[in-house]
Amino acid sequence: MSTDDTFSADTSPGADSQLAQADAALSQARERLSEAPAEVVVVNHVMGLYELAAIHLSASPPRLHEAALAIDAVACLVEGLGGRLGEESETLLTALSNIRLAFVQVKSSVGSDT
């Protein structure tokens, strides 16, 4: 058995068409991303991390370790980049304070239940 046989891919016309469509979609996504201001993209990622933290905090039982990691990632970006995040900087600082407070409250309630 040759290496080519081991890693052969489906090269049917349907598969080629799907690959071409996926490649075109990826190219379009890259083009849109390259046109967006970096601060907008970073803020969107910060909000995704915030949401990740909230999901872990609201799990039953709460996943504190995972929430803490997501909160720390938000803090690294928000506090580390500060005003470079544009007009959303203050909102993000407030959101960070709120998720930190939620973490403390959830951690306290979990601790009192055990």
C-alpha positions as CSV (number, residue, x, y, z in Angstrom):
1,M,0.0,0.0,0.0
2,S,1.4,3.3,-1.0
3,T,1.2,6.6,0.9
4,D,-1.1,7.9,-1.8
5,D,-3.5,5.1,-1.1
6,T,-3.5,5.7,2.6
7,F,-4.4,9.4,2.3
8,S,-6.5,9.4,-0.8
9,A,-9.3,11.9,-0.9
10,D,-12.7,11.8,-2.6
11,T,-12.1,13.5,-5.9
12,S,-15.5,13.0,-7.3
13,P,-17.0,16.0,-9.1
14,G,-19.4,16.6,-6.2
15,A,-16.5,16.7,-3.7
16,D,-14.6,19.0,-5.9
17,S,-17.6,21.3,-6.1
18,Q,-18.0,21.3,-2.3
19,L,-14.3,22.1,-1.8
20,A,-14.5,24.9,-4.3
21,Q,-17.6,26.4,-2.5
22,A,-15.9,26.1,0.9
23,D,-12.8,27.8,-0.5
24,A,-14.9,30.6,-2.0
25,A,-16.7,31.1,1.3
26,L,-13.5,31.2,3.2
27,S,-12.1,33.8,0.8
28,Q,-15.2,35.9,1.2
29,A,-15.0,35.7,5.0
30,R,-11.3,36.7,4.9
31,E,-12.2,39.6,2.7
32,R,-14.9,40.8,5.0
33,L,-12.6,40.4,8.0
34,S,-9.8,42.4,6.4
35,E,-12.2,45.3,5.8
36,A,-13.4,45.4,9.4
37,P,-11.5,47.7,11.8
38,A,-9.4,45.6,14.2
39,E,-11.0,47.2,17.2
40,V,-14.4,45.9,16.1
41,V,-13.1,42.4,15.7
42,V,-11.3,42.4,19.0
43,V,-14.4,43.8,20.8
44,N,-16.5,41.0,19.3
45,H,-14.0,38.5,20.6
46,V,-14.1,40.1,24.0
47,M,-17.8,39.8,24.1
48,G,-17.6,36.1,23.0
49,L,-15.2,35.5,26.0
50,Y,-17.6,37.4,28.3
51,E,-20.5,35.2,27.1
52,L,-18.3,32.1,27.6
53,A,-17.7,33.1,31.2
54,A,-21.4,33.7,31.7
55,I,-22.3,30.3,30.3
56,H,-19.9,28.5,32.6
57,L,-21.2,30.5,35.6
58,S,-24.8,29.6,34.8
59,A,-24.0,25.9,34.4
60,S,-25.4,23.5,36.9
61,P,-23.2,23.1,38.8
62,P,-21.2,26.2,37.9
63,R,-17.8,25.5,36.2
64,L,-15.8,28.1,38.1
65,H,-12.4,27.1,36.7
66,E,-13.6,27.6,33.1
67,A,-15.4,30.8,34.0
68,A,-12.3,32.2,35.7
69,L,-10.2,31.5,32.6
70,A,-12.6,33.3,30.3
71,I,-12.9,36.2,32.8
72,D,-9.1,36.5,33.0
73,A,-8.9,36.5,29.2
74,V,-11.5,39.3,29.1
75,A,-9.4,41.2,31.6
76,C,-6.2,40.7,29.7
77,L,-7.7,42.3,26.6
78,V,-9.8,45.0,28.2
79,E,-7.3,46.2,30.8
80,G,-4.3,45.5,28.6
81,L,-5.6,47.4,25.6
82,G,-7.6,50.0,27.5
83,G,-8.6,53.0,25.3
84,R,-7.3,51.3,22.2
85,L,-10.7,49.5,22.0
86,G,-12.4,52.7,21.0
87,E,-15.7,54.0,22.2
88,E,-16.6,50.6,23.7
89,S,-13.7,50.7,26.2
90,E,-15.8,52.0,29.1
91,T,-18.7,49.6,28.4
92,L,-16.2,46.7,28.3
93,L,-14.7,47.8,31.7
94,T,-18.2,47.8,33.2
95,A,-18.9,44.4,31.7
96,L,-15.7,43.1,33.2
97,S,-16.6,44.4,36.6
98,N,-20.1,42.9,36.4
99,I,-18.8,39.4,35.3
100,R,-16.2,39.5,38.1
101,L,-18.9,40.4,40.6
102,A,-21.1,37.6,39.3
103,F,-18.2,35.2,39.7
104,V,-17.7,36.1,43.3
105,Q,-21.5,35.8,44.0
106,V,-21.7,32.4,42.3
107,K,-18.6,31.1,44.0
108,S,-20.0,32.3,47.4
109,S,-23.3,30.6,46.8
110,V,-21.6,27.3,45.7
111,G,-19.4,27.5,48.8
112,S,-22.4,28.0,51.1
113,D,-24.2,25.0,49.6
114,T,-21.5,22.5,50.3
